[in-house]
Amino acid sequence: MWFTVLCILLSIADEISPSAEEYRLLQELKEVSI
């Protein structure tokens, strides 16, 4: 479930603008899911 959400967020963030802030947020989410 979390992996799917992360993938969707990654694709959206990549389309809009792959910024450092978005990447950091995704890393935090990944840590929480683990």
Backbone as ProteinMPNN parsed JSONL, in Angstrom:
{"seq_chain_A": "MWFTVLCILLSIADEISPSAEEYRLLQELKEVSI", "coords_chain_A": {"N_chain_A": [[0.841, -1.203, 0.0], [1.78, 1.343, 0.991], [4.0, 1.501, -0.656], [2.86, 1.734, -3.168], [1.598, 4.209, -2.928], [3.835, 5.831, -2.582], [5.065, 5.516, -5.071], [3.162, 6.702, -6.733], [3.218, 9.34, -5.761], [5.856, 9.935, -6.362], [5.815, 9.883, -9.185], [4.036, 11.966, -9.704], [5.367, 14.134, -8.513], [7.633, 14.129, -10.085], [6.6, 14.844, -12.54], [5.587, 17.404, -12.085], [7.664, 19.006, -10.703], [10.751, 17.967, -9.92], [11.795, 18.537, -7.052], [14.056, 19.206, -4.291], [12.786, 19.347, -1.864], [10.42, 17.85, -2.191], [11.528, 15.348, -2.623], [12.728, 14.913, -0.158], [10.486, 14.762, 1.477], [9.318, 12.427, 0.509], [11.251, 10.595, 1.292], [10.99, 10.77, 4.071], [8.405, 9.755, 4.368], [8.845, 7.173, 3.531], [10.501, 6.231, 5.544], [8.742, 6.284, 7.689], [6.856, 4.385, 6.892], [8.356, 2.096, 7.037]], "CA_chain_A": [[0.0, 0.0, 0.0], [2.65, 2.526, 1.075], [4.874, 1.528, -1.831], [2.061, 2.257, -4.274], [1.418, 5.649, -2.687], [5.128, 6.475, -2.86], [5.28, 5.517, -6.522], [2.274, 7.725, -7.305], [3.76, 10.642, -5.381], [7.084, 10.137, -7.137], [5.477, 10.21, -10.568], [3.439, 13.305, -9.713], [6.431, 15.096, -8.205], [8.546, 14.168, -11.226], [5.94, 15.572, -13.621], [5.48, 18.831, -11.725], [9.015, 19.552, -10.547], [11.515, 17.114, -8.989], [12.554, 19.405, -6.162], [14.691, 18.555, -3.145], [11.806, 19.261, -0.778], [9.539, 16.718, -2.443], [12.315, 14.135, -2.427], [12.912, 14.747, 1.286], [9.199, 14.328, 2.021], [9.148, 11.021, 0.16], [12.157, 9.823, 2.142], [10.385, 10.716, 5.403], [7.275, 8.836, 4.296], [9.378, 5.816, 3.431], [10.986, 5.857, 6.873], [7.568, 6.035, 8.53], [6.228, 3.141, 6.458], [9.196, 0.994, 7.488]], "C_chain_A": [[0.874, 1.25, 0.0], [3.53, 2.641, -0.159], [4.134, 2.109, -3.028], [1.89, 3.76, -4.147], [2.705, 6.402, -3.011], [5.378, 6.569, -4.357], [4.421, 6.596, -7.181], [2.812, 9.105, -7.002], [5.019, 10.951, -6.175], [6.768, 10.557, -8.564], [4.887, 11.608, -10.66], [4.522, 14.354, -9.494], [7.373, 15.233, -9.399], [7.93, 14.959, -12.373], [5.91, 17.073, -13.329], [6.873, 19.451, -11.658], [9.764, 18.751, -9.494], [12.404, 17.951, -8.072], [13.102, 18.626, -4.972], [13.692, 18.393, -2.013], [10.908, 18.05, -0.962], [10.276, 15.405, -2.197], [12.492, 13.85, -0.935], [11.622, 14.239, 1.92], [8.979, 12.842, 1.726], [10.038, 10.141, 1.015], [11.578, 9.692, 3.542], [9.222, 9.733, 5.417], [7.764, 7.391, 4.261], [9.871, 5.338, 4.793], [9.822, 5.511, 7.787], [6.941, 4.69, 8.182], [7.038, 1.936, 6.925], [9.134, 0.943, 9.007]], "O_chain_A": [[0.739, 2.112, -0.868], [3.778, 3.741, -0.652], [4.7, 2.877, -3.807], [2.019, 4.497, -5.125], [2.679, 7.466, -3.629], [5.852, 7.593, -4.848], [4.882, 7.313, -8.069], [2.861, 9.959, -7.888], [5.228, 12.083, -6.61], [7.382, 11.484, -9.093], [5.199, 12.356, -11.587], [4.581, 15.351, -10.214], [7.857, 16.327, -9.689], [8.635, 15.661, -13.097], [6.172, 17.898, -14.205], [7.215, 20.317, -12.463], [9.453, 18.841, -8.307], [13.611, 18.059, -8.289], [12.655, 17.515, -4.688], [13.743, 17.407, -1.278], [10.658, 17.306, -0.013], [9.716, 14.466, -1.631], [12.416, 12.701, -0.498], [11.659, 13.381, 2.801], [8.512, 12.093, 2.584], [9.628, 9.054, 1.422], [11.661, 8.622, 4.145], [9.066, 8.966, 6.366], [7.173, 6.504, 4.878], [9.68, 4.177, 5.154], [9.898, 4.562, 8.567], [6.54, 3.94, 9.071], [6.475, 0.872, 7.181], [9.768, 0.086, 9.623]]}, "name": "protein", "num_of_chains": 1, "seq": "MWFTVLCILLSIADEISPSAEEYRLLQELKEVSI"}
